[in-house]
């Protein structure tokens, strides 16, 4: 089992939940980070599946992804407009390296 970076719980959680008032964003980040470590690479998942996995609505998952992308905490790509999004979780406090 890989250890969770303390920055995530000591700083990022407070920043996203208390300061930004976006708890779903923190849940999205945490779940994607764990899944990326498990898969040893980028995570391809629909908004519906992401929402089901973290226990929020699809719109909350979409908003969370959008906020994390704006904050440059994840990168999101698609092969085309209707493709399933591909997420890479970033750790800017480590010089932008992947989680």
C-alpha contacts under 8 A as a table, 3 or more apart, distances in Angstrom:
res1	aa1	res2	aa2	distance
2	X	37	X	7.65
4	X	8	X	7.37
5	X	8	X	5.72
5	X	9	X	7.60
6	X	9	X	5.49
6	X	10	X	5.83
7	X	10	X	5.03
7	X	11	X	5.30
7	X	12	X	6.34
8	X	11	X	5.89
8	X	12	X	4.79
8	X	13	X	6.02
9	X	12	X	6.08
9	X	13	X	5.22
9	X	14	X	7.55
10	X	13	X	6.63
10	X	14	X	7.09
11	X	14	X	5.51
11	X	15	X	6.12
12	X	15	X	4.92
12	X	16	X	6.03
12	X	26	X	7.79
13	X	16	X	5.41
13	X	17	X	5.79
13	X	18	X	7.79
13	X	26	X	6.22
14	X	17	X	5.31
14	X	18	X	5.18
14	X	19	X	6.65
15	X	18	X	5.82
15	X	19	X	4.95
15	X	20	X	6.23
16	X	19	X	5.94
16	X	20	X	4.92
16	X	21	X	6.19
16	X	22	X	5.50
16	X	23	X	6.30
16	X	25	X	6.78
16	X	26	X	6.00
17	X	20	X	5.96
17	X	21	X	4.80
17	X	22	X	5.07
17	X	23	X	4.49
17	X	25	X	7.93
17	X	26	X	6.78
18	X	21	X	5.19
18	X	22	X	7.63
18	X	23	X	7.97
22	X	25	X	5.43
22	X	26	X	7.01
22	X	64	X	7.24
23	X	26	X	5.21
23	X	27	X	6.48
24	X	27	X	5.00
24	X	28	X	6.11
24	X	56	X	7.26
24	X	60	X	6.28
24	X	61	X	6.62
24	X	64	X	5.58
25	X	28	X	5.07
25	X	29	X	6.13
25	X	61	X	7.38
25	X	63	X	7.44
25	X	64	X	3.91
25	X	65	X	6.58
25	X	67	X	6.75
25	X	68	X	6.48
26	X	29	X	5.05
26	X	30	X	6.04
26	X	64	X	7.61
27	X	30	X	5.12
27	X	31	X	6.03
27	X	54	X	6.54
28	X	31	X	5.30
28	X	32	X	5.99
28	X	50	X	7.71
28	X	54	X	7.00
28	X	61	X	6.77
28	X	64	X	6.33
28	X	65	X	6.90
29	X	32	X	5.26
29	X	33	X	5.97
29	X	68	X	7.43
29	X	73	X	7.87
29	X	74	X	7.84
29	X	89	X	7.29
30	X	33	X	5.19
30	X	34	X	6.26
31	X	34	X	5.23
31	X	35	X	6.07
31	X	54	X	6.98
32	X	35	X	5.00
32	X	36	X	5.87
32	X	43	X	7.11
32	X	87	X	7.69
32	X	89	X	6.73
33	X	36	X	5.13
33	X	37	X	6.28
33	X	89	X	5.86
33	X	99	X	6.31
34	X	37	X	5.22
34	X	38	X	6.23
35	X	38	X	4.95
35	X	39	X	6.07
35	X	43	X	6.96
36	X	39	X	5.16
36	X	40	X	5.60
36	X	41	X	5.31
36	X	42	X	5.73
36	X	43	X	5.87
36	X	88	X	7.45
36	X	89	X	7.34
36	X	99	X	7.74
37	X	40	X	4.91
37	X	41	X	6.89
37	X	99	X	7.36
39	X	42	X	7.41
39	X	43	X	7.48
41	X	88	X	7.61
42	X	86	X	6.40
42	X	87	X	5.56
42	X	88	X	5.00
42	X	89	X	7.78
43	X	86	X	5.52
43	X	87	X	5.13
43	X	88	X	6.66
44	X	84	X	6.34
44	X	85	X	5.70
44	X	86	X	4.31
44	X	87	X	6.29
45	X	49	X	6.33
45	X	50	X	6.34
45	X	84	X	6.08
45	X	85	X	6.17
45	X	86	X	6.78
46	X	49	X	5.27
46	X	50	X	6.11
46	X	84	X	5.47
46	X	85	X	6.44
47	X	50	X	5.00
47	X	51	X	5.96
47	X	58	X	5.87
47	X	61	X	6.30
47	X	62	X	6.30
48	X	51	X	5.16
48	X	52	X	6.24
48	X	58	X	5.42
49	X	52	X	5.09
49	X	53	X	6.16
50	X	53	X	5.16
50	X	54	X	6.41
50	X	58	X	7.77
50	X	61	X	6.74
51	X	54	X	5.43
51	X	55	X	5.77
51	X	56	X	5.08
51	X	57	X	5.61
51	X	58	X	5.14
51	X	60	X	7.55
51	X	61	X	5.36
52	X	55	X	5.16
52	X	56	X	6.59
52	X	57	X	7.59
52	X	58	X	7.92
56	X	60	X	6.16
56	X	61	X	6.59
57	X	60	X	5.14
57	X	61	X	6.34
58	X	61	X	5.10
58	X	62	X	6.20
59	X	62	X	4.99
59	X	63	X	6.06
60	X	63	X	5.06
60	X	64	X	5.99
61	X	64	X	4.98
61	X	65	X	6.16
62	X	65	X	5.16
62	X	66	X	6.18
63	X	66	X	5.04
63	X	67	X	6.15
64	X	67	X	5.18
64	X	68	X	6.16
65	X	68	X	5.18
65	X	69	X	6.10
65	X	74	X	7.88
66	X	69	X	5.17
66	X	70	X	6.22
67	X	70	X	5.12
67	X	71	X	6.17
68	X	71	X	5.02
68	X	72	X	6.07
68	X	73	X	5.14
68	X	74	X	5.77
69	X	72	X	4.86
69	X	73	X	5.92
69	X	74	X	5.13
69	X	75	X	5.88
69	X	76	X	6.99
70	X	73	X	7.70
71	X	74	X	7.87
72	X	75	X	6.80
72	X	90	X	7.33
72	X	92	X	7.70
73	X	89	X	6.27
73	X	90	X	5.04
73	X	91	X	6.45
73	X	92	X	6.91
74	X	87	X	6.56
74	X	88	X	5.51
74	X	89	X	4.42
74	X	90	X	5.16
75	X	87	X	5.72
75	X	88	X	5.19
75	X	89	X	6.58
75	X	90	X	7.26
76	X	85	X	6.41
76	X	86	X	5.63
76	X	87	X	4.79
76	X	88	X	6.66
77	X	85	X	5.77
77	X	86	X	5.23
77	X	87	X	6.73
78	X	81	X	6.82
78	X	82	X	7.97
78	X	83	X	5.71
78	X	84	X	6.48
78	X	85	X	5.04
78	X	86	X	6.11
79	X	83	X	5.92
80	X	83	X	5.34
88	X	98	X	7.18
89	X	98	X	5.84
89	X	99	X	5.92
90	X	96	X	5.83
90	X	97	X	5.81
90	X	98	X	4.48
90	X	99	X	5.70
91	X	94	X	5.52
91	X	95	X	6.98
91	X	96	X	5.02
91	X	97	X	5.33
91	X	98	X	5.66
91	X	99	X	5.71
92	X	95	X	5.02
92	X	96	X	3.80
92	X	97	X	6.54
93	X	96	X	6.63
94	X	97	X	5.86
